[in-house]
Amino acid sequence: MYTDGDPELFLQAYREGIFPMADTADALFYNFYRPEMRGLLPIADLHISRTLRKTLKRNPYTITVDTAFADVITECAKEGGKGRDVTWINDTIRDVFIKLHKKGKAHSVECWQDGKLVGGLYGLAIGRVFCGESMFSRATDASKVALVHLAARLWKAGFTVLDTQFINDHLKQFGAYEIPQEEYEVLIETEMRRRADFSLQSKLPDAKENDLVSEFLSGR
């Protein structure tokens, strides 16, 4: 069990294919986990329902990236949210990820409505691997919209792996699947050493989120 938070320790853990979790949001300790099977989402082939496509075309939310990371992870850490009674993000994990965000390693996608943060997600980018950590929604389909925007950005930036750690019914609708942990570790050993630009500054300096998603969806 661990109590202290070290950003470099976290980065090394993810490079080895393991990740931190606490039992509850108010737990004093956390541990690192290595599941037998690893959940992944297809980036280019993300399954998007007709209903969600219609929502994306309506653009009900203003989408931003890396503008409210601390708020996103705080919302994700709240217990009693939709579809969950407890969360695995305690204060130490939250604080470490905020430090990783300041180092340019952790990123967030935010959904806004009438100036309020109503949904989003966050994760860790290492090489061409994005380790999705958690998402939240306070409005209809907000987290789903954030996920599509994330996939579009990863696709444009050249990411090859979108790790979800585990899979659930919510993720299965997007095409989530599992591979053995050993296979995952072989995969990330190569892909985490390759370069990808999450910010898209080298590829699309003036990227607009809705235009990016439109490009991602075209021809699908």
Secondary structure, DSSP 8 states (H G I E B T S, - for coil): -B-S--HHHHHHHHHTT-EEE-SSTT-S-BEEE--SEEEEE-STT----HHHHHHHHH--SEEEESSSHHHHHHHHH-TT-TT-S--S--HHHHHHHHHHHHTT-EEEEEEEETTEEEEEEEEEEETTEEEEEEEEESSTTHHHHHHHHHHHHHHHHT--EEEEES--HHHHTTT-EEEEHHHHHHHHHHHTTS---TT-TTT-TT--HHHHHHHHHTT-
